[in-house]
Amino acid sequence: MPRYLKVIFSLMLAVYLVVALTMTAMEADTQQCRAFEITVEDVDGTAGARSFVTSAELARELDSLPAKATGMALANINTQSIRKHLLSLDKIEDAEVLRLTDGTVRIKATPIIPVARVFEPGRSYYINRAGKQVSADARYHKDVPIIEGSFNYPDSTFTPASLLPLLGYIASDSVWNSFISMIKVKSPTDIILVPVIREHVINIGSPSNFDDKFARLRKFYTEVLPQQGWEKYDTLSLKWRGQLVASKRRRGPQKVNVVNYDDDEAVDMGTMLAGEGVAPGQTMPGVKAHSEKPIPARVRPVSSSDGNSPKPSPTAVAQKKQTQKSE
């Protein structure tokens, strides 16, 4: 085919495409909306699963549009404006708004995919990979890592999103992912990891140099702790380059609560001791003993038949002499 024929054919094809697309667009603008559909995809991509948002909630966010869309001209339904509004919601990760050739307006929304739950003083919320926040709702719960602390630091860009690389590193290792239970924030340079074994905590300093820090930590776990015992240290610090500083556990003496009695409540020791002439079971002389036993009387010695009688007491001898003198 001559070259000039190819050029003419290409020009005719381009004109045809322009005219066809223009006519299609004009027809689409005059076409009426036949249906308005909203679907919510869960994290795994399956529609209709329980998530942070439902189709009914999104319909309410769009006011009266879903109810009155049927019968409207498709040209009057601004899909870009709808998508922008949905993305402004804290519960939405992504949204897609399409006008189909059969006159259907279809919305596919992906709710926020939480990667961590943050507990700050007075509030709690989830964050996604981009650091977008959504308030925690009792209706929904996601089993995600926990971050606890305050992020109100003046002149600092440190936010919960600053810890996302650390969370990703932990999640990528099956050992650390099952070993670390939560993250506590004391300051941007004091990030504390709390293991599931609650005998110690790990201070990794700033969230950086993960390969080096976790390599040192792994070596300490495999070579030192088996010899020293898991209860010997309370803090493992990886803040300093090339080092792991382990602080020994300090346990002070156990405190014993001492009960101090007031003077008027002091125990009278006299009531605990038997007084003179008080039989066992009595509290006062002359009162019948509770044991029903009389006070033992002094028994006078009786002479034995073999003549070995006990020696009389001086009192008995004096009484005998006085009797003999009076006779």
Disulfide bonds with the S-S distance in Angstrom:
none
